[in-house]
Amino acid sequence: MRTLRGIARGFARGRVKSGGIGVALATTAVLLGATACGASASASGAATGAAASGAGARTATHAAHATHVTPGASAVSASPAASASRPAGPPMLLDTITPQTGTTVGVAMPVSVTFTDPVAPSARAGIEKQLKLTTSVPVNGAWHWFGDKRVDWRPASYWPSGTKVTLDAELTGVTDGHGRYGTHAYHHSFTVGSDTEATVSASGHTMKVTRDGRTVRTLPIDAGSKDWPSWDGTMAVMGKAKTVRMTSCSVHITCDKKDPDFYDLTLPWDVQLTASGTYLHYSTGDPQPGHSSGSHGCVHLSLADAKWFYDFVKQGDPVTITGSPRGNAAPDNGFADFNLTWTQWLAQSATGAHVSPVTL
């Protein structure tokens, strides 16, 4: 198994002046328009997902924080031979499983699977039934389809801390409804860690950080300006990078270096919240936040606080932003799954809610 390295998506600059594989399981970034701090920029440093392995450029998108599963040669054949267990036809292709297998994640982390080819509505119930999720304690949850390629599983409420989760994707012979069939089964597991949560008040310029229900710190922050407001809602941390290059040109704010809104900066201690480029980070243009709203949509922290938060959080920890006029981030803009009510979640499930079987 391997993790994808690539290009990160960044965004933010200083203060804005007033007035101005065969069969694999995957998650591909869904870019829902550019948020205002930047994108298509390079990230480097520590790992983006729940577990990092060395430095280097990382993709700050959905797929960067997933496990890529590399099957055997039989899975990549364009037309595998028919057998009693594998029908004739091309293989059903998937990319990665998120989160990475063997990692420890936060209580808002979904299990996210993305297919490389569309799955027909008629085939979704059959696929959900073969994506068999078991846990160390009973958890009520459901699958939910975001379009025809991505399906996520989340609990009705946050995961209990300490839950061990296993996904057995028994996809051999399973159809996607368009003539493709799965050729492999996959085993994948992770652990839910401490209940670490952050609540950002955009209007109050603060961020309260809790662990297991206890307030650890309350930090001064600055959120998005009135022209470039931050997303509201709950977003599970996608990953993090020690540095991210953030540019105004990459998100179509401006490529004109004479424009007051132009920026091209490499900034440290970046915690990613959305695939479209929302980060919590330090900004050289806003070194002492806590008194205004001036970013291009990111949440600014002081240098010391940004490093502390970077070290404190992990993939899947929920960050909830309130008091911004923009509205909630779309649930598939990264891992903002909990921006849907449970009723809304179940509306796009083919098999409905169920309590996960317990494995000891």
N, C-alpha and C positions, 0 to 999 in steps of 0.2 A: 504494500500500500504506500501511497505517496501523497503529499500535499502539493497543490498547485502553487507555483510561484508566478508572479507577474506584476501587474500594474495596479497601484492603489488609487482609490478615489478620495480626494481630499477636499476640504473647503474651509475657508475663513481667512480673514486678514485682520488688521487692526481695527480700531474703532471707526465707525462710519459717522461722519459729521451730520448733525441734524440738518434736514432739508436735502440732503443729498442720496476504449475500454471494453468492449463486449458489454456485458450486463453489469452495471454499477449503479449505485444509489447516489443522487446528487442534489445540489441546490445551486441554481444559477442566479446571479444577481438580477433583480428586476428593477430597472432604473425608471422611476416614475417621474420623469422630468427632473431637471437639475434643481436641487436646492442651492442656496446661494453662496456657499463657501468655497466651492471648487470641485473639480473632478478630474479623472484621467491623469492624476499626478502620481509620482512615485512615492512609495513608503519604504522605510527601512528600519532595521533594528529588531527588537524582540518580537516574539511570535504574535500573530494576529488572533489566533483562536485560543481555545482553552489550554492548549499545550503548544509551546514553541520549540523549535529545534534550530538554534543558531540564528545568525543575523542574515540580512539580505533583503532584497525587494520582495514584497508580499502583495498579493491581490487583496485590496480592501473591499471586496465584494462578497456576495453570498458564497460563491464556490471556494473562496480562499480559505474558509474556516471549516471545510468539510473534508471527509476522507474520500479519496479516489480509490475505487476498487478495480484492480487490474485482473481480469479473468484469463483463463487459458485460451489457447489458440482456437479451440472449437467455438468459443463464444463470439469471435470476431469474424467468422466466416459469413459472407454475404448471404449464402443460402445453405445453412447447415443441413446435413442429411437427415431425412425423417427417420424416426425410430419409435419404439413403443412409448418412450417417455418424452420425446421431443418432436412435435409436429414439423412438417416441412414448412419452409418460409424463412424470411430473414429474422435475426434475433431482435428481441425487444431491448433497446439500448437505454441505459441510464448512466448517470455520471458519478454521483457521490452521495454519501450519507453525512448529514450534519446533525449533531456535532461529531467531531472525530472520535473514532473508537478508542476506548481506554482513557478518556479524559474526564475531568471533573468540571461541571458547568453550574450555572446559576439556576434559580428556581423558575425563571420565565423562559427557559430554553426549549423550543419545540424540537421534535424529531422531524427533519425536513428532507424530503426525497424529491429529486427532479429528474424527469425522463427527458431524453434527447429528442424523442418523437412524440407527437400528441397521443393522448390516451382517449379513446372514445368514451362518451358518457355511459354507454352500455357495458363497458368493461371495468368501470371503476370499482363497483362493489366486489367483483372477483379479485381485483388487485388488493383492495383493502383487506379482504379476508386472508390473503396470503402474506401481508405485512404484519406478522404476529409479534405483538409487543407484550412482554412480561416484565413484572416489577417485583421488587423485594417486599413491598407493602401494597395493598389494594389502592389503585388510583383510577378515578373516573375520568375518562377522556374520550376523544374521538379524532378521526381523520377529517381533514378539510381540504378541498381542492381549490387552489388558486389558478384558475385557467385550466388548460388541458395538459400541462406538463409538471406542475408542482403540487405535491400533496404533503401536508404537515399534520403531525399528531401533537396535540397539547392537552393538558388536563383542563378540567372545568375551572379550576383555580390553580394557583401556583403549585409546583411540585413540593411534596414534603422533603425537607432537607434529609440527606442521607439515603435517599432512594437509589437503588441500583436498577438500571434499566437495560433490558436486552431486546434487540430487534432481530428476529429471524425472518428474513425475507425469502420465503419458499416460492420462488417465481418460476421454477422449471415447468415448462409447458403452459404457463399462464399467458393469455393473449392480451394485447393492448386494444383489441377491437378493430385494428387496421391491418391485420395479416401478419403481425409480428408476434413472436413468442419468446418468453423467457427461457434461458438455457442454463441458469445457475441458481443456487440458493446461497444466501449470505447470512453470516452471523456477526452481530455488531453490538457493542455494549458501552455504557458510560455510567457515571455516578453523578448524582445531584449533590452539590456541596452546601456550604453555609447559605443562609437566607440573607444575602447582601442586597440592599435596595438603596436607590438614590432618588430623591424627589426635588426637582428644580422648580423654584418659583421665579418665572421670568419677570414678573412685575415687582417681586420683592427682592430680587437680585441675590438669592441665596440657594444653596443646595444642601439638603440634609441627607446624611449618609447613615444608614442603620445596618446593623448586623444582628440577626436573630432577635429582632424586635427592640434592640437597644440602640439609642442614638450614639454614634461614634464621633461624628464631627458635623458641624454646620459651616459651610464654606461660602465666601462671597463669590458671586458669579456675575457675568454679563451675558445676556442672551441676544437674540436677533433684534435688529433695528425695525422700525415701523415699515421701512421699505423692503427689508429682507427678514421677516420674522422667522423664529424657530418653529419647528413642528411641535404641537402639543401631543399628549398621549404617552403611552407606555411602550418603550422600545427596549428589547433585550440587547445587551451589548453584543455586537457582532464579533469584535476582536479589537486589537490595539497594535500600535506601532510606535517605536521610539521617535521617529520623525516621519512627517508627511509633507511633501511639496504640494502647496495649495495655490491655484492660479485662478484668476478671474476669467481668463480667456477660455479655460476648459469648460466652464459652465455658462458661457455666452453672456456674461455680465458685460465685459468689455475686453478687447484686445489692444486698445489704444493706451499706450503708456502714459499719455498726457491726461487721460481721464482720471478724475479723483477716485473713482471706484476700481481702478486697475490695481492688481496685486499679483505678485509672484514670490511666494515666501516658502521656506522650509521651516516648519515649526515642530516643537518637541512635545512628547507625552500625549499622544493622540489616542483617544478611546472612541471607536466608531459605533454609531447608533443606527444609521440607515445606509442602505445601498446607494442612495442618491447623494450621500456625502455629508451627513451630519456627524460632527465630532464634538466631544469635550476635549479641550486642549488649552495650552498656553499660547497667547498671542503677544508678539513684541509690540504691536500697536495698542495693546490694552493690558499693560503689565500689572495694574492694580485694579482689578474688576470689583464690582460690588455697588455701583452707584449709577449705572446707565444701561441702555440697551443699544449696543452698537456693532454687533457682528453681522456677518452675512448669513446668519442662520445657525451658526455653531454656538456652543456654550463655552465662554472663556473662563479660565481659572488662572490664578497667579502661578508663577513658575513652580514654587514649592508645593502648592496645593495640587497642581496638575500632575506632578511626579508622584505625590502621595496617592492620589486617586488612581493613577495608572497602575501602581503597584498593588492597590487594594482590591480592585475589581477583577472579575473573570468573565469570560464569554457566558452569556445567558443571564447575567445579573440584570434585573429590570431597572431602567431609568425612566422616571415619569416626569414629563414637563407640563406645567400648568401656567395659565395666565398669558399665553401667547395668542394673538388673534388669528393665527394661520389655520388652526384646526388640527385634528389628529393625523399623524402619519398613516399612510395606507398600510394595512396589515402585512402586505407582502413586500413592503419597502424595507428589506432586511428581515428582522425577526420581530415585527410589531404585532404579532399574532393576538396579543391580549387587548388590542384596540377593537376587537370584535366582541360583542356580547356572546354569551354561551348560545343563545337562540340563533344569532347570526352565524355562529360557527357551525352549528349543526345543520343549517340550511344547505351547506355545500358538502355534507358528508353523505356518502352512498350507503353506509351501514349504520350510522347513528352512534349514540353514546354507548359505552360499555365500561365496566370495571375490569381493569387489566388482571389477567391471571397472575397469581403470585408464585414465584420460584424462590426457593430457599438457597 
